[in-house]
Amino acid sequence: MGKWIFGIFAVLLALLGMILAANAHDTGMFVGGMLFTLFGVGVNFWLIGHEEDTSSTVV
């Protein structure tokens, strides 16, 4: 359950970053928004990559 909450938080952070970057009037806000977006997307890819695969275990 903790991975789901962390993933949802990362999605919200990425969306916030996209909103900040889209409405930016200066370079600093644009870069900050893009960094939030890249971090959120990266965290979600990391969570997907580290998901435990239990489908191939032999009982």
C-alpha positions as CSV (number, residue, x, y, z in Angstrom):
1,M,0.0,0.0,0.0
2,G,2.9,2.3,0.7
3,K,4.1,2.1,-3.0
4,W,0.7,3.1,-4.2
5,I,0.6,6.2,-2.0
6,F,4.2,7.1,-3.0
7,G,3.3,6.6,-6.7
8,I,0.2,8.8,-6.4
9,F,2.3,11.5,-4.7
10,A,4.8,11.3,-7.5
11,V,2.0,11.7,-10.1
12,L,0.7,14.7,-8.3
13,L,4.2,16.2,-8.1
14,A,4.6,15.6,-11.9
15,L,1.3,17.3,-12.6
16,L,2.2,20.3,-10.4
17,G,5.5,20.5,-12.3
18,M,3.7,20.5,-15.6
19,I,1.4,23.3,-14.5
20,L,4.3,25.4,-13.2
21,A,6.3,24.9,-16.4
22,A,3.3,25.7,-18.6
23,N,2.5,29.0,-16.8
24,A,6.1,30.1,-16.3
25,H,7.1,33.7,-17.0
26,D,10.8,33.2,-16.3
27,T,13.4,30.6,-16.9
28,G,13.8,29.6,-13.2
29,M,10.1,28.7,-12.8
30,F,10.2,26.7,-16.1
31,V,13.3,24.8,-15.1
32,G,11.9,24.1,-11.6
33,G,8.6,22.8,-13.1
34,M,10.4,20.6,-15.5
35,L,12.6,19.2,-12.7
36,F,9.4,18.4,-10.7
37,T,7.9,16.7,-13.7
38,L,11.0,14.7,-14.5
39,F,11.4,13.6,-10.9
40,G,7.8,12.5,-10.7
41,V,8.0,10.5,-13.9
42,G,11.3,9.0,-12.9
43,V,10.0,7.9,-9.5
44,N,7.0,6.2,-11.2
45,F,9.3,4.4,-13.6
46,W,11.5,3.3,-10.7
47,L,8.5,2.0,-8.9
48,I,7.4,0.0,-11.9
49,G,10.9,-1.4,-12.4
50,H,11.2,-2.5,-8.8
51,E,7.9,-4.2,-8.7
52,E,8.2,-7.8,-7.4
53,D,7.3,-10.4,-10.1
54,T,5.5,-13.2,-8.3
55,S,3.9,-14.7,-11.5
56,S,6.9,-17.0,-12.3
57,T,7.3,-18.6,-8.8
58,V,6.8,-22.3,-8.6
59,V,4.5,-23.5,-5.9
